[in-house]
Amino acid sequence: MKNVPPESLIRTWVWMMSETNNPDIMNKGRQNLINAFGSLQQAIEYIEKQVDLTEKNGA
């Protein structure tokens, strides 16, 4: 995937979706992920792949 946002930005967007009680912030985080990855499902798959790579590398 080209032009993947930095990990810290992805983490911020996920936080916006999951840790806030403000619907506007939740929707903005979701929309940012969709805009960056094309769909929420593709964003999830990318994040899961990164987690798997991190675990395999022992980090």
PDB file of N, CA, C and O in Angstrom:
ATOM      1  N   MET A   1       0.845  -1.182   0.000  1.00  0.00           N
ATOM      2  CA  MET A   1       0.000   0.000   0.000  1.00  0.00           C
ATOM      3  C   MET A   1       0.886   1.240   0.000  1.00  0.00           C
ATOM      4  O   MET A   1       1.821   1.347   0.793  1.00  0.00           O
ATOM      5  N   LYS A   2       0.591   2.148  -0.872  1.00  0.00           N
ATOM      6  CA  LYS A   2       1.395   3.362  -0.958  1.00  0.00           C
ATOM      7  C   LYS A   2       0.801   4.474  -0.100  1.00  0.00           C
ATOM      8  O   LYS A   2      -0.404   4.513   0.152  1.00  0.00           O
ATOM      9  N   ASN A   3       1.660   5.360   0.334  1.00  0.00           N
ATOM     10  CA  ASN A   3       1.241   6.523   1.115  1.00  0.00           C
ATOM     11  C   ASN A   3       0.456   6.162   2.376  1.00  0.00           C
ATOM     12  O   ASN A   3      -0.573   6.769   2.673  1.00  0.00           O
ATOM     13  N   VAL A   4       0.949   5.179   3.103  1.00  0.00           N
ATOM     14  CA  VAL A   4       0.324   4.802   4.365  1.00  0.00           C
ATOM     15  C   VAL A   4       0.661   5.866   5.397  1.00  0.00           C
ATOM     16  O   VAL A   4       1.818   6.272   5.508  1.00  0.00           O
ATOM     17  N   PRO A   5      -0.332   6.324   6.157  1.00  0.00           N
ATOM     18  CA  PRO A   5      -0.060   7.336   7.191  1.00  0.00           C
ATOM     19  C   PRO A   5       0.880   6.777   8.265  1.00  0.00           C
ATOM     20  O   PRO A   5       0.976   5.561   8.434  1.00  0.00           O
ATOM     21  N   PRO A   6       1.562   7.651   8.978  1.00  0.00           N
ATOM     22  CA  PRO A   6       2.426   7.202  10.073  1.00  0.00           C
ATOM     23  C   PRO A   6       1.622   6.457  11.138  1.00  0.00           C
ATOM     24  O   PRO A   6       0.437   6.722  11.343  1.00  0.00           O
ATOM     25  N   GLU A   7       2.287   5.528  11.804  1.00  0.00           N
ATOM     26  CA  GLU A   7       1.622   4.715  12.824  1.00  0.00           C
ATOM     27  C   GLU A   7       0.959   5.578  13.896  1.00  0.00           C
ATOM     28  O   GLU A   7      -0.149   5.273  14.339  1.00  0.00           O
ATOM     29  N   SER A   8       1.625   6.644  14.310  1.00  0.00           N
ATOM     30  CA  SER A   8       1.062   7.491  15.370  1.00  0.00           C
ATOM     31  C   SER A   8      -0.261   8.119  14.934  1.00  0.00           C
ATOM     32  O   SER A   8      -1.161   8.296  15.756  1.00  0.00           O
ATOM     33  N   LEU A   9      -0.385   8.450  13.670  1.00  0.00           N
ATOM     34  CA  LEU A   9      -1.627   9.030  13.162  1.00  0.00           C
ATOM     35  C   LEU A   9      -2.727   7.975  13.116  1.00  0.00           C
ATOM     36  O   LEU A   9      -3.872   8.251  13.474  1.00  0.00           O
ATOM     37  N   ILE A  10      -2.381   6.770  12.677  1.00  0.00           N
ATOM     38  CA  ILE A  10      -3.357   5.679  12.659  1.00  0.00           C
ATOM     39  C   ILE A  10      -3.848   5.399  14.075  1.00  0.00           C
ATOM     40  O   ILE A  10      -5.044   5.218  14.300  1.00  0.00           O
ATOM     41  N   ARG A  11      -2.926   5.364  15.019  1.00  0.00           N
ATOM     42  CA  ARG A  11      -3.310   5.133  16.427  1.00  0.00           C
ATOM     43  C   ARG A  11      -4.254   6.228  16.931  1.00  0.00           C
ATOM     44  O   ARG A  11      -5.201   5.949  17.667  1.00  0.00           O
ATOM     45  N   THR A  12      -3.993   7.456  16.536  1.00  0.00           N
ATOM     46  CA  THR A  12      -4.852   8.568  16.946  1.00  0.00           C
ATOM     47  C   THR A  12      -6.261   8.391  16.395  1.00  0.00           C
ATOM     48  O   THR A  12      -7.243   8.593  17.109  1.00  0.00           O
ATOM     49  N   TRP A  13      -6.356   8.015  15.133  1.00  0.00           N
ATOM     50  CA  TRP A  13      -7.676   7.817  14.525  1.00  0.00           C
ATOM     51  C   TRP A  13      -8.431   6.668  15.184  1.00  0.00           C
ATOM     52  O   TRP A  13      -9.638   6.756  15.408  1.00  0.00           O
ATOM     53  N   VAL A  14      -7.714   5.588  15.494  1.00  0.00           N
ATOM     54  CA  VAL A  14      -8.358   4.459  16.184  1.00  0.00           C
ATOM     55  C   VAL A  14      -8.817   4.910  17.568  1.00  0.00           C
ATOM     56  O   VAL A  14      -9.921   4.574  17.996  1.00  0.00           O
ATOM     57  N   TRP A  15      -7.982   5.662  18.262  1.00  0.00           N
ATOM     58  CA  TRP A  15      -8.369   6.192  19.575  1.00  0.00           C
ATOM     59  C   TRP A  15      -9.624   7.047  19.449  1.00  0.00           C
ATOM     60  O   TRP A  15     -10.545   6.932  20.258  1.00  0.00           O
ATOM     61  N   MET A  16      -9.656   7.898  18.441  1.00  0.00           N
ATOM     62  CA  MET A  16     -10.820   8.763  18.239  1.00  0.00           C
ATOM     63  C   MET A  16     -12.099   7.931  18.101  1.00  0.00           C
ATOM     64  O   MET A  16     -13.154   8.321  18.602  1.00  0.00           O
ATOM     65  N   MET A  17     -12.001   6.807  17.432  1.00  0.00           N
ATOM     66  CA  MET A  17     -13.170   5.965  17.220  1.00  0.00           C
ATOM     67  C   MET A  17     -13.568   5.186  18.468  1.00  0.00           C
ATOM     68  O   MET A  17     -14.749   4.905  18.671  1.00  0.00           O
ATOM     69  N   SER A  18     -12.607   4.840  19.297  1.00  0.00           N
ATOM     70  CA  SER A  18     -12.892   3.878  20.358  1.00  0.00           C
ATOM     71  C   SER A  18     -12.908   4.447  21.772  1.00  0.00           C
ATOM     72  O   SER A  18     -13.578   3.891  22.642  1.00  0.00           O
ATOM     73  N   GLU A  19     -12.199   5.525  22.023  1.00  0.00           N
ATOM     74  CA  GLU A  19     -12.028   5.979  23.398  1.00  0.00           C
ATOM     75  C   GLU A  19     -12.744   7.286  23.731  1.00  0.00           C
ATOM     76  O   GLU A  19     -12.646   7.775  24.856  1.00  0.00           O
ATOM     77  N   THR A  20     -13.438   7.834  22.797  1.00  0.00           N
ATOM     78  CA  THR A  20     -14.122   9.090  23.062  1.00  0.00           C
ATOM     79  C   THR A  20     -15.621   8.865  23.074  1.00  0.00           C
ATOM     80  O   THR A  20     -16.120   7.935  22.442  1.00  0.00           O
ATOM     81  N   ASN A  21     -16.326   9.699  23.779  1.00  0.00           N
ATOM     82  CA  ASN A  21     -17.783   9.615  23.821  1.00  0.00           C
ATOM     83  C   ASN A  21     -18.436  10.662  22.937  1.00  0.00           C
ATOM     84  O   ASN A  21     -19.655  10.831  22.962  1.00  0.00           O
ATOM     85  N   ASN A  22     -17.637  11.355  22.165  1.00  0.00           N
ATOM     86  CA  ASN A  22     -18.150  12.404  21.299  1.00  0.00           C
ATOM     87  C   ASN A  22     -18.387  11.833  19.897  1.00  0.00           C
ATOM     88  O   ASN A  22     -17.430  11.461  19.218  1.00  0.00           O
ATOM     89  N   PRO A  23     -19.639  11.757  19.457  1.00  0.00           N
ATOM     90  CA  PRO A  23     -19.939  11.163  18.144  1.00  0.00           C
ATOM     91  C   PRO A  23     -19.235  11.862  16.985  1.00  0.00           C
ATOM     92  O   PRO A  23     -18.853  11.206  16.016  1.00  0.00           O
ATOM     93  N   ASP A  24     -19.058  13.169  17.063  1.00  0.00           N
ATOM     94  CA  ASP A  24     -18.371  13.892  15.989  1.00  0.00           C
ATOM     95  C   ASP A  24     -16.915  13.448  15.869  1.00  0.00           C
ATOM     96  O   ASP A  24     -16.407  13.262  14.763  1.00  0.00           O
ATOM     97  N   ILE A  25     -16.251  13.279  17.003  1.00  0.00           N
ATOM     98  CA  ILE A  25     -14.860  12.843  17.006  1.00  0.00           C
ATOM     99  C   ILE A  25     -14.773  11.396  16.527  1.00  0.00           C
ATOM    100  O   ILE A  25     -13.879  11.053  15.754  1.00  0.00           O
ATOM    101  N   MET A  26     -15.695  10.549  16.979  1.00  0.00           N
ATOM    102  CA  MET A  26     -15.718   9.154  16.531  1.00  0.00           C
ATOM    103  C   MET A  26     -15.873   9.074  15.021  1.00  0.00           C
ATOM    104  O   MET A  26     -15.158   8.319  14.362  1.00  0.00           O
ATOM    105  N   ASN A  27     -16.790   9.837  14.476  1.00  0.00           N
ATOM    106  CA  ASN A  27     -17.031   9.818  13.032  1.00  0.00           C
ATOM    107  C   ASN A  27     -15.834  10.361  12.258  1.00  0.00           C
ATOM    108  O   ASN A  27     -15.516   9.863  11.179  1.00  0.00           O
ATOM    109  N   LYS A  28     -15.170  11.381  12.802  1.00  0.00           N
ATOM    110  CA  LYS A  28     -13.998  11.945  12.138  1.00  0.00           C
ATOM    111  C   LYS A  28     -12.862  10.921  12.094  1.00  0.00           C
ATOM    112  O   LYS A  28     -12.194  10.784  11.069  1.00  0.00           O
ATOM    113  N   GLY A  29     -12.641  10.208  13.187  1.00  0.00           N
ATOM    114  CA  GLY A  29     -11.624   9.162  13.205  1.00  0.00           C
ATOM    115  C   GLY A  29     -11.926   8.075  12.191  1.00  0.00           C
ATOM    116  O   GLY A  29     -11.038   7.635  11.460  1.00  0.00           O
ATOM    117  N   ARG A  30     -13.175   7.643  12.146  1.00  0.00           N
ATOM    118  CA  ARG A  30     -13.595   6.624  11.184  1.00  0.00           C
ATOM    119  C   ARG A  30     -13.391   7.124   9.750  1.00  0.00           C
ATOM    120  O   ARG A  30     -12.864   6.399   8.906  1.00  0.00           O
ATOM    121  N   GLN A  31     -13.804   8.342   9.485  1.00  0.00           N
ATOM    122  CA  GLN A  31     -13.682   8.888   8.136  1.00  0.00           C
ATOM    123  C   GLN A  31     -12.222   9.037   7.714  1.00  0.00           C
ATOM    124  O   GLN A  31     -11.882   8.799   6.555  1.00  0.00           O
ATOM    125  N   ASN A  32     -11.365   9.427   8.645  1.00  0.00           N
ATOM    126  CA  ASN A  32      -9.940   9.541   8.338  1.00  0.00           C
ATOM    127  C   ASN A  32      -9.346   8.185   7.950  1.00  0.00           C
ATOM    128  O   ASN A  32      -8.552   8.094   7.013  1.00  0.00           O
ATOM    129  N   LEU A  33      -9.735   7.132   8.679  1.00  0.00           N
ATOM    130  CA  LEU A  33      -9.255   5.792   8.335  1.00  0.00           C
ATOM    131  C   LEU A  33      -9.767   5.359   6.965  1.00  0.00           C
ATOM    132  O   LEU A  33      -9.015   4.800   6.167  1.00  0.00           O
ATOM    133  N   ILE A  34     -11.028   5.610   6.695  1.00  0.00           N
ATOM    134  CA  ILE A  34     -11.613   5.254   5.401  1.00  0.00           C
ATOM    135  C   ILE A  34     -10.925   6.019   4.282  1.00  0.00           C
ATOM    136  O   ILE A  34     -10.616   5.444   3.238  1.00  0.00           O
ATOM    137  N   ASN A  35     -10.686   7.293   4.485  1.00  0.00           N
ATOM    138  CA  ASN A  35     -10.013   8.099   3.463  1.00  0.00           C
ATOM    139  C   ASN A  35      -8.593   7.601   3.199  1.00  0.00           C
ATOM    140  O   ASN A  35      -8.136   7.610   2.056  1.00  0.00           O
ATOM    141  N   ALA A  36      -7.908   7.176   4.228  1.00  0.00           N
ATOM    142  CA  ALA A  36      -6.518   6.741   4.091  1.00  0.00           C
ATOM    143  C   ALA A  36      -6.402   5.348   3.473  1.00  0.00           C
ATOM    144  O   ALA A  36      -5.464   5.081   2.723  1.00  0.00           O
ATOM    145  N   PHE A  37      -7.349   4.461   3.784  1.00  0.00           N
ATOM    146  CA  PHE A  37      -7.219   3.063   3.382  1.00  0.00           C
ATOM    147  C   PHE A  37      -8.257   2.611   2.357  1.00  0.00           C
ATOM    148  O   PHE A  37      -8.150   1.508   1.822  1.00  0.00           O
ATOM    149  N   GLY A  38      -9.238   3.427   2.083  1.00  0.00           N
ATOM    150  CA  GLY A  38     -10.256   3.064   1.110  1.00  0.00           C
ATOM    151  C   GLY A  38     -11.504   2.470   1.737  1.00  0.00           C
ATOM    152  O   GLY A  38     -12.601   2.616   1.198  1.00  0.00           O
ATOM    153  N   SER A  39     -11.347   1.807   2.864  1.00  0.00           N
ATOM    154  CA  SER A  39     -12.488   1.268   3.610  1.00  0.00           C
ATOM    155  C   SER A  39     -12.029   0.970   5.028  1.00  0.00           C
ATOM    156  O   SER A  39     -10.833   0.850   5.294  1.00  0.00           O
ATOM    157  N   LEU A  40     -12.977   0.855   5.921  1.00  0.00           N
ATOM    158  CA  LEU A  40     -12.644   0.529   7.302  1.00  0.00           C
ATOM    159  C   LEU A  40     -12.073  -0.892   7.373  1.00  0.00           C
ATOM    160  O   LEU A  40     -11.170  -1.156   8.167  1.00  0.00           O
ATOM    161  N   GLN A  41     -12.589  -1.795   6.558  1.00  0.00           N
ATOM    162  CA  GLN A  41     -12.096  -3.169   6.540  1.00  0.00           C
ATOM    163  C   GLN A  41     -10.628  -3.221   6.126  1.00  0.00           C
ATOM    164  O   GLN A  41      -9.842  -3.960   6.720  1.00  0.00           O
ATOM    165  N   GLN A  42     -10.259  -2.454   5.126  1.00  0.00           N
ATOM    166  CA  GLN A  42      -8.851  -2.430   4.704  1.00  0.00           C
ATOM    167  C   GLN A  42      -7.963  -1.840   5.790  1.00  0.00           C
ATOM    168  O   GLN A  42      -6.825  -2.277   5.963  1.00  0.00           O
ATOM    169  N   ALA A  43      -8.464  -0.859   6.516  1.00  0.00           N
ATOM    170  CA  ALA A  43      -7.699  -0.283   7.625  1.00  0.00           C
ATOM    171  C   ALA A  43      -7.473  -1.340   8.707  1.00  0.00           C
ATOM    172  O   ALA A  43      -6.368  -1.471   9.234  1.00  0.00           O
ATOM    173  N   ILE A  44      -8.513  -2.082   9.031  1.00  0.00           N
ATOM    174  CA  ILE A  44      -8.406  -3.136  10.045  1.00  0.00           C
ATOM    175  C   ILE A  44      -7.403  -4.194   9.607  1.00  0.00           C
ATOM    176  O   ILE A  44      -6.575  -4.636  10.403  1.00  0.00           O
ATOM    177  N   GLU A  45      -7.477  -4.600   8.344  1.00  0.00           N
ATOM    178  CA  GLU A  45      -6.552  -5.609   7.839  1.00  0.00           C
ATOM    179  C   GLU A  45      -5.105  -5.110   7.905  1.00  0.00           C
ATOM    180  O   GLU A  45      -4.204  -5.870   8.261  1.00  0.00           O
ATOM    181  N   TYR A  46      -4.883  -3.855   7.569  1.00  0.00           N
ATOM    182  CA  TYR A  46      -3.541  -3.282   7.636  1.00  0.00           C
ATOM    183  C   TYR A  46      -3.031  -3.287   9.082  1.00  0.00           C
ATOM    184  O   TYR A  46      -1.898  -3.691   9.343  1.00  0.00           O
ATOM    185  N   ILE A  47      -3.862  -2.843  10.002  1.00  0.00           N
ATOM    186  CA  ILE A  47      -3.466  -2.785  11.415  1.00  0.00           C
ATOM    187  C   ILE A  47      -3.162  -4.186  11.935  1.00  0.00           C
ATOM    188  O   ILE A  47      -2.163  -4.382  12.627  1.00  0.00           O
ATOM    189  N   GLU A  48      -4.011  -5.164  11.612  1.00  0.00           N
ATOM    190  CA  GLU A  48      -3.780  -6.537  12.058  1.00  0.00           C
ATOM    191  C   GLU A  48      -2.472  -7.087  11.489  1.00  0.00           C
ATOM    192  O   GLU A  48      -1.736  -7.789  12.182  1.00  0.00           O
ATOM    193  N   LYS A  49      -2.188  -6.770  10.236  1.00  0.00           N
ATOM    194  CA  LYS A  49      -0.950  -7.234   9.607  1.00  0.00           C
ATOM    195  C   LYS A  49       0.252  -6.625  10.327  1.00  0.00           C
ATOM    196  O   LYS A  49       1.252  -7.309  10.547  1.00  0.00           O
ATOM    197  N   GLN A  50       0.165  -5.349  10.695  1.00  0.00           N
ATOM    198  CA  GLN A  50       1.264  -4.688  11.397  1.00  0.00           C
ATOM    199  C   GLN A  50       1.471  -5.312  12.772  1.00  0.00           C
ATOM    200  O   GLN A  50       2.610  -5.480  13.207  1.00  0.00           O
ATOM    201  N   VAL A  51       0.389  -5.655  13.459  1.00  0.00           N
ATOM    202  CA  VAL A  51       0.491  -6.300  14.768  1.00  0.00           C
ATOM    203  C   VAL A  51       1.169  -7.659  14.629  1.00  0.00           C
ATOM    204  O   VAL A  51       2.047  -8.008  15.418  1.00  0.00           O
ATOM    205  N   ASP A  52       0.751  -8.426  13.612  1.00  0.00           N
ATOM    206  CA  ASP A  52       1.373  -9.730  13.377  1.00  0.00           C
ATOM    207  C   ASP A  52       2.862  -9.599  13.100  1.00  0.00           C
ATOM    208  O   ASP A  52       3.655 -10.384  13.619  1.00  0.00           O
ATOM    209  N   LEU A  53       3.256  -8.619  12.291  1.00  0.00           N
ATOM    210  CA  LEU A  53       4.669  -8.420  11.981  1.00  0.00           C
ATOM    211  C   LEU A  53       5.462  -8.046  13.230  1.00  0.00           C
ATOM    212  O   LEU A  53       6.589  -8.503  13.422  1.00  0.00           O
ATOM    213  N   THR A  54       4.868  -7.216  14.067  1.00  0.00           N
ATOM    214  CA  THR A  54       5.527  -6.796  15.304  1.00  0.00           C
ATOM    215  C   THR A  54       5.744  -7.988  16.225  1.00  0.00           C
ATOM    216  O   THR A  54       6.807  -8.139  16.825  1.00  0.00           O
ATOM    217  N   GLU A  55       4.710  -8.841  16.328  1.00  0.00           N
ATOM    218  CA  GLU A  55       4.828 -10.012  17.196  1.00  0.00           C
ATOM    219  C   GLU A  55       5.874 -10.987  16.661  1.00  0.00           C
ATOM    220  O   GLU A  55       6.615 -11.583  17.443  1.00  0.00           O
ATOM    221  N   LYS A  56       5.944 -11.155  15.362  1.00  0.00           N
ATOM    222  CA  LYS A  56       6.918 -12.074  14.759  1.00  0.00           C
ATOM    223  C   LYS A  56       8.354 -11.570  14.953  1.00  0.00           C
ATOM    224  O   LYS A  56       9.287 -12.359  15.098  1.00  0.00           O
ATOM    225  N   ASN A  57       8.510 -10.249  14.954  1.00  0.00           N
ATOM    226  CA  ASN A  57       9.840  -9.664  15.122  1.00  0.00           C
ATOM    227  C   ASN A  57      10.240  -9.509  16.575  1.00  0.00           C
ATOM    228  O   ASN A  57      11.342  -9.049  16.872  1.00  0.00           O
ATOM    229  N   GLY A  58       9.349  -9.891  17.486  1.00  0.00           N
ATOM    230  CA  GLY A  58       9.680  -9.863  18.904  1.00  0.00           C
ATOM    231  C   GLY A  58       9.711  -8.486  19.531  1.00  0.00           C
ATOM    232  O   GLY A  58      10.342  -8.290  20.570  1.00  0.00           O
ATOM    233  N   ALA A  59       9.044  -7.540  18.917  1.00  0.00           N
ATOM    234  CA  ALA A  59       9.046  -6.178  19.472  1.00  0.00           C
ATOM    235  C   ALA A  59       7.888  -5.995  20.423  1.00  0.00           C
ATOM    236  O   ALA A  59       7.720  -4.916  20.991  1.00  0.00           O
TER     237      ALA A  59
END
